[in-house]
């Protein structure tokens, strides 16, 4: 490796490492802010918080890595151009392609490592992160309830005045509001002097044993005028056991998590197998339901329909089949047919929703499959956007390069998110949705590399201003001097 290659590689890697660390901590702070409700006021010890952050860190890499490469490449080549080092290289016969050779190899290695990371580390971290959030109350159930404030635990809002015991399992001054299934507030209130939390790591049920309390329930009378009296029922108890489903401690519903989030916990081989199984199951269900609907009609596939007359002979069914029946029979037939059509329509609509959810699940798995390759290509593409852009703008440091990097990355991230959302709803193929941002920005990388290689510049102002100057000369011709 020549001295120039070592110099360029060292400069780029130092800048890349610095930018990566800064951006990584910024995104970590964003993660803490997003999950502050789960961390604040829960008496979490330092070890649990570190585990929480460690399991959430890998998901940040797909955002931080391409942005770091983009910003580092702009800053590196911007500094070289600003300090006339590129001019010295060109005067020595070293072109931009030659200067990019060693760095291109380094970016290919980084892209390959990014794919390995996305295929192995991120799925494992997602699995641990989801299960950590789900099972945190099973390890220390008192963490789900904070002192002096209402804590939402599944269908209950629980407030305690004080917690005691080694794990905070013993509660004093308990007030519980149970949510209404109809969404019209809380109609059940439970107050107890003290209680105890009992849980097991093998069970998803958290038991709250209450001692010496009262159970209040609002009663809604059938008559409207009686509702203004606000009647309620009150009962006292010495011991009352409340069972709480721990799956509700995770803001993401566990059943939905199995449908929409497990795709991020699988590697490429597992995703291929899962996608193949889901597609086969989807096609089988569609064919089975279509055959079931057809069988419910009672109409044969190919054989013509014949009716037997009073003489025992068969004749084809007339077009107006209702004319064969009396008016009362016709009325009953039409009512039954209308009822059957309504029932069938409801069945079809429900099945359409179910099939749409299953198709969305398949699309999410396909998007997760393509994302593992997109992140590797994004690293490669961002380098060939940033390096020639830095050579063109000839500005290093943290000023103009940050502006360009943020604008390009926001465009990349917005297009990527937009494409995935449309692909999830089956508005486009998951392949196009996942690769849309790469397809749009790749021509920009090619254009910038071409212009930087030929030393054209970012914008040819002469090509823009020349037609305007000609127009002004025609509109306002200069007077000839005598």
C-alpha positions in Angstrom: 0.0 0.0 0.0 1.4 3.3 -1.0 1.8 6.4 1.2 -1.1 8.2 -0.4 -3.4 5.2 0.1 -2.4 5.0 3.8 -3.0 8.7 4.2 -6.4 8.7 2.6 -7.5 5.5 4.5 -6.2 6.9 7.9 -7.9 10.2 7.4 -11.2 8.6 6.3 -11.3 6.0 9.1 -10.5 8.6 11.9 -13.3 10.9 10.6 -15.7 8.0 10.2 -15.0 6.7 13.7 -15.5 10.1 15.2 -18.7 10.8 13.4 -20.1 7.4 14.1 -19.6 7.7 17.8 -21.2 11.1 17.9 -24.2 10.1 15.9 -24.5 6.8 17.8 -24.9 8.6 21.1 -27.4 11.0 19.6 -29.6 8.2 18.5 -29.2 6.4 21.8 -30.5 9.5 23.5 -33.5 9.4 21.1 -34.1 5.8 22.1 -34.1 6.7 25.7 -36.6 9.5 25.0 -38.9 7.1 23.1 -38.9 4.6 26.0 -38.7 7.1 28.8 -42.1 6.0 30.0 -40.8 2.5 30.6 -37.7 3.6 32.3 -38.7 6.5 34.5 -40.3 6.0 37.9 -40.0 2.2 37.8 -37.0 1.9 40.3 -35.0 0.1 37.6 -31.4 -0.6 38.7 -28.4 0.3 36.7 -27.9 -3.2 35.4 -31.4 -3.4 33.9 -31.1 0.0 32.3 -27.7 -1.0 30.7 -29.3 -4.3 29.4 -32.3 -2.3 28.0 -29.9 0.1 26.1 -27.6 -2.7 24.9 -30.6 -4.6 23.4 -31.8 -1.5 21.7 -28.4 -0.4 20.3 -28.2 -2.7 17.3 -31.4 -1.4 15.8 -29.8 2.0 15.6 -26.9 0.8 13.4 -28.9 0.8 10.1 -29.6 4.5 10.6 -26.2 5.6 12.0 -23.9 3.6 9.6 -24.9 5.0 6.2 -25.2 8.6 7.6 -21.7 8.3 9.2 -20.2 7.1 5.9 -21.9 9.9 4.0 -20.8 12.6 6.4 -17.3 11.2 6.8 -16.7 11.0 3.1 -17.9 14.5 2.5 -15.7 15.9 5.3 -12.7 13.9 4.2 -12.7 14.8 0.6 -14.0 18.3 1.3 -10.9 18.9 3.5 -8.6 17.5 0.8 -10.1 19.8 -1.8 -10.2 22.8 0.5 -6.5 22.4 1.4 -5.6 22.0 -2.3 -4.3 18.5 -1.7 -6.5 17.2 -4.6 -4.9 19.8 -6.8 -1.5 18.5 -5.8 -2.6 14.9 -6.5 -3.9 15.8 -10.0 -0.7 17.7 -10.8 1.1 14.5 -10.0 -1.1 12.5 -12.4 -3.3 10.9 -9.7 -6.9 11.0 -10.7 -10.0 10.8 -8.4 -10.6 7.2 -9.4 -7.1 6.3 -8.2 -7.6 8.1 -5.0 -10.9 6.3 -4.4 -9.4 2.8 -5.0 -8.3 1.9 -1.5 -11.3 3.6 0.1 -13.6 1.6 -2.2 -12.1 -1.6 -0.9 -12.6 -0.4 2.7 -16.2 0.5 2.0 -16.9 -2.9 0.4 -15.6 -4.5 3.6 -17.7 -2.3 5.8 -20.8 -3.1 3.6 -20.1 -6.8 4.0 -19.8 -6.4 7.8 -23.0 -4.4 7.8 -24.8 -7.3 6.1 -23.4 -9.8 8.6 -24.4 -7.5 11.4 -27.9 -7.1 10.1 -28.3 -10.8 9.4 -27.0 -12.1 12.8 -26.7 -9.5 15.5 -29.8 -7.4 14.9 -32.3 -10.3 14.9 -30.8 -11.7 18.1 -30.9 -8.2 19.7 -34.6 -7.7 18.6 -35.5 -11.0 20.1 -33.8 -10.2 23.4 -35.2 -6.6 23.4 -38.8 -7.7 22.9 -38.6 -10.4 25.5 -36.8 -8.1 27.9 -39.6 -5.6 27.8 -42.2 -8.4 28.0 -40.6 -10.2 30.9 -39.2 -7.4 33.0 -42.2 -7.5 35.3 -41.8 -11.3 35.7 -38.2 -10.8 37.0 -39.2 -7.9 39.3 -43.0 -7.4 39.2 -42.9 -4.4 41.4 -41.1 -2.5 38.6 -44.4 -2.3 36.8 -45.9 -0.1 39.6 -44.5 3.2 40.8 -45.1 4.8 44.1 -47.4 7.8 44.4 -48.8 7.7 40.8 -51.1 5.6 38.7 -49.3 3.0 36.6 -51.0 1.4 33.6 -50.8 -2.3 33.8 -52.9 -4.0 31.2 -56.6 -3.2 31.9 -55.8 -1.7 35.3 -54.5 1.6 36.6 -52.8 1.0 39.9 -51.6 3.4 42.5 -49.7 2.6 45.7 -48.6 4.8 48.5 -45.5 2.8 49.5 -43.6 -0.3 48.4 -41.5 -2.4 50.7 -39.7 -5.7 50.8 -36.5 -6.9 49.0 -38.1 -6.6 45.6 -40.8 -4.1 46.5 -43.5 -6.8 46.4 -45.3 -5.6 49.5 -47.7 -2.7 48.8 -49.5 -0.3 51.1 -52.4 2.1 50.3 -53.6 0.5 47.1 -56.1 2.1 44.7 -57.0 0.3 41.5 -59.2 1.6 38.6 -60.3 -1.1 36.1 -60.8 0.1 32.5 -64.1 -0.4 30.9 -64.4 -2.6 27.8 -66.7 -0.1 26.2 -64.2 2.7 26.5 -66.4 5.0 28.6 -64.0 5.3 31.6 -63.6 3.3 34.8 -66.7 1.8 36.4 -64.9 -0.4 38.9 -62.7 0.9 41.7 -60.8 -1.3 44.3 -59.2 0.1 47.4 -57.2 -2.0 49.9 -55.1 -1.3 52.9 -52.2 -3.5 51.8 -51.3 -6.3 49.4 -48.6 -8.4 47.9 -47.3 -9.1 44.3 -46.7 -12.7 43.4 -45.2 -13.8 40.1 -43.3 -16.6 38.5 -40.9 -16.5 35.6 -42.7 -19.6 34.1 -46.1 -17.9 34.1 -47.4 -14.8 32.3 -49.9 -14.1 35.1 -49.1 -11.6 37.9 -51.1 -12.1 41.0 -52.0 -9.1 43.2 -53.3 -10.3 46.6 -55.2 -7.5 48.3 -56.1 -7.4 52.1 -58.8 -5.5 53.9 -60.4 -3.4 51.2 -63.6 -2.4 49.4 -64.9 -3.1 45.9 -66.9 -0.3 44.2 -68.8 -0.7 40.9 -71.0 1.9 39.1 -74.3 0.6 38.0 -76.0 1.9 34.8 -79.8 1.6 35.1 -81.9 0.9 32.1 -84.0 4.0 32.6 -82.3 7.2 31.7 -83.9 9.2 34.6 -82.4 6.8 37.1 -78.9 7.3 35.9 -78.7 10.8 37.4 -78.9 9.1 40.9 -75.5 7.5 40.1 -76.1 4.2 41.8 -73.2 1.9 42.7 -72.6 -1.4 44.5 -70.1 -1.7 47.4 -68.7 -4.8 48.9 -66.0 -5.4 51.5 -63.4 -8.1 51.5 -60.7 -9.4 53.7 -58.7 -11.0 50.9 -59.1 -10.6 47.2 -56.8 -11.9 44.4 -56.4 -10.0 41.2 -54.8 -11.8 38.2 -53.0 -9.5 35.7 -51.8 -10.6 32.3 -48.2 -9.6 32.1 -48.3 -9.5 28.3 -50.1 -6.1 28.6 -47.0 -4.6 30.3 -45.5 -4.5 26.9 -47.1 -1.6 24.9 -47.0 -3.8 21.9 -49.7 -6.5 22.1 -48.1 -9.9 22.2 -50.4 -11.5 19.7 -49.8 -8.7 17.2 -46.1 -8.9 18.0 -46.1 -12.4 16.8 -47.6 -11.2 13.5 -45.8 -8.0 12.8 -42.5 -7.9 14.7 -41.1 -11.4 14.6 -39.8 -10.7 11.0 -37.1 -8.5 12.5 -35.9 -11.5 14.7 -35.1 -13.8 11.8 -32.0 -14.1 9.6 -32.0 -14.6 5.8 -32.4 -18.4 5.8 -35.2 -18.3 8.4 -37.0 -15.5 6.5 -36.8 -17.5 3.3 -38.4 -20.5 5.0 -41.0 -18.4 6.8 -42.0 -16.5 3.7 -42.3 -19.8 1.7 -44.5 -21.3 4.4 -46.7 -18.1 4.7 -47.2 -17.9 0.9 -48.3 -21.6 0.7 -50.6 -21.1 3.7 -52.1 -18.0 2.1 -52.7 -19.6 -1.2 -54.3 -22.7 0.4 -56.6 -20.5 2.5 -57.7 -18.5 -0.5 -58.5 -21.6 -2.6 -60.2 -23.3 0.4 -62.4 -20.4 1.1 -63.4 -19.9 -2.5 -64.4 -23.6 -2.7 -66.3 -23.3 0.6 -68.3 -20.3 -0.7 -69.1 -22.1 -3.9 -70.3 -25.2 -2.0 -72.5 -23.1 0.2 -74.4 -21.8 -2.9 -75.4 -25.4 -3.9 -74.8 -24.7 -7.6 -72.8 -27.5 -9.4 -69.8 -26.5 -11.4 -70.6 -27.9 -14.9 -73.8 -30.0 -14.8 -77.0 -28.2 -15.9 -79.9 -28.0 -13.5 -83.1 -30.0 -14.2 -86.4 -30.1 -12.4 -88.8 -33.1 -12.3 -92.4 -32.5 -13.3 -95.5 -34.3 -12.1 -95.1 -37.0 -14.8 -91.6 -37.9 -13.6 -89.9 -36.3 -16.6 -87.0 -33.8 -16.2 -87.0 -30.4 -17.9 -84.5 -27.6 -17.8 -85.0 -24.7 -15.3 -86.8 -21.7 -16.8 -85.1 -18.3 -16.7 -87.8 -17.0 -14.3 -87.6 -19.8 -11.8 -89.8 -17.9 -9.2 -92.8 -18.3 -11.5 -92.9 -22.0 -10.5 -93.9 -21.0 -7.0 -96.8 -19.2 -5.3 -96.6 -15.7 -4.1 -96.1 -16.7 -0.5 -93.4 -19.1 -1.5 -91.7 -16.5 -3.6 -91.7 -14.1 -0.6 -90.1 -16.7 1.6 -87.5 -17.6 -1.0 -86.5 -14.0 -1.5 -86.3 -13.4 2.2 -84.1 -16.4 2.7 -81.9 -15.4 -0.3 -81.5 -11.9 1.1 -80.6 -13.3 4.5 -78.1 -15.7 2.9 -76.5 -12.9 0.8 -76.1 -10.7 3.8 -74.5 -13.5 5.8 -72.2 -14.4 2.9 -71.3 -10.7 2.4 -70.3 -10.4 6.1 -68.3 -13.6 5.8 -66.5 -12.3 2.7 -65.7 -8.9 4.2 -64.3 -10.6 7.4 -62.2 -13.0 5.3 -61.0 -10.1 3.2 -59.7 -8.3 6.3 -58.1 -11.5 7.6 -56.4 -12.1 4.2 -55.3 -8.5 4.1 -53.6 -8.9 7.5 -51.9 -12.1 6.4 -50.7 -10.5 3.2 -49.4 -7.6 5.2 -47.5 -10.1 7.4 -46.0 -11.6 4.3 -45.0 -8.2 3.0 -43.4 -7.3 6.3 -41.3 -10.5 6.2 -40.2 -9.7 2.6 -39.3 -6.1 3.6 -37.2 -7.5 6.5 -35.5 -9.9 4.0 -34.6 -7.1 1.6 -33.6 -4.7 4.4 -30.6 -6.8 5.2 -29.2 -6.2 1.7 -30.4 -2.6 1.5 -28.2 -1.5 4.4 -25.1 -3.0 2.8 -25.8 -1.3 -0.5 -26.7 2.0 1.3 -23.2 2.1 2.8 -21.6 1.6 -0.6 -24.0 4.2 -2.3 -23.5 6.8 0.4 -19.8 6.7 0.0 -20.1 7.4 -3.8 -22.4 10.3 -3.0 -20.3 11.8 -0.3 -16.8 11.5 -1.7 -17.4 13.2 -5.0 -19.7 15.7 -3.4 -16.9 16.7 -0.9 -14.5 17.0 -3.8 -17.0 19.3 -5.7 -18.0 21.6 -2.9 -14.4 21.8 -1.5 -15.5 22.4 2.0 -14.6 20.4 5.1 -15.3 20.7 8.7 -18.8 20.6 10.3 -20.5 23.3 8.4 -21.6 22.8 4.8 -20.9 19.0 4.8 -23.4 18.5 7.6 -26.1 20.4 5.7 -25.6 18.3 2.6 -25.4 15.1 4.6 -28.5 15.7 6.6 -30.5 16.7 3.5 -29.4 13.6 1.5 -30.0 11.3 4.4 -33.4 12.7 5.3 -34.4 12.2 1.6 -33.1 8.6 1.8 -34.8 7.8 5.0 -38.1 9.5 4.0 -38.2 7.6 0.6 -37.3 4.4 2.4 -40.1 4.8 5.0 -42.6 5.9 2.4 -41.8 2.9 0.1 -42.1 0.4 3.0 -45.5 1.9 4.1 -46.9 1.5 0.7 -45.4 -2.0 0.3 -46.9 -3.1 3.6 -50.4 -2.1 2.4 -49.8 -4.0 -0.8 -49.6 -0.8 -2.9 -46.4 -2.0 -4.5 -44.1 -5.0 -4.4 -42.0 -5.3 -1.2 -38.9 -5.5 -3.4 -39.6 -2.1 -4.9 -40.7 -0.6 -1.6 -37.5 -1.7 0.1 -35.2 -0.6 -2.7 -37.0 2.5 -3.8 -34.6 4.9 -2.0 -31.6 3.1 -3.4 -33.0 3.2 -6.9 -33.7 7.0 -6.7 -30.4 8.0 -5.1 -28.1 5.7 -7.2 -28.3 8.0 -10.3 -27.3 10.9 -8.0 -24.2 8.9 -6.9 -23.3 8.2 -10.6 -23.9 11.8 -11.6 -21.8 13.2 -8.8 -19.0 10.8 -9.4 -19.0 11.6 -13.1 -18.9 15.4 -12.5 -16.2 15.1 -9.8 -14.1 12.9 -12.1 -14.3 15.3 -15.0 -13.9 18.3 -12.7 -17.2 19.9 -13.9 -18.5 21.1 -10.6 -21.8 20.7 -8.9 -23.8 23.2 -11.1 -22.6 24.7 -14.3 -23.7 28.3 -13.8 -22.6 29.4 -17.3 -25.1 27.0 -18.8 -27.9 28.6 -16.7 -26.8 32.2 -17.0 -25.9 32.3 -20.7 -29.4 32.0 -22.1 -30.6 34.7 -19.6 -27.8 37.0 -20.6 -28.7 36.6 -24.3 -32.4 37.3 -23.5 -31.5 40.5 -21.7 -29.3 41.6 -24.6 -32.2 41.2 -27.0 -34.7 43.0 -24.8 -32.3 45.8 -23.8 -29.8 46.3 -26.6 -26.9 48.7 -25.8 -26.8 52.0 -27.7 -23.8 52.5 -29.9 -21.5 55.3 -28.8 -20.9 58.2 -31.3 
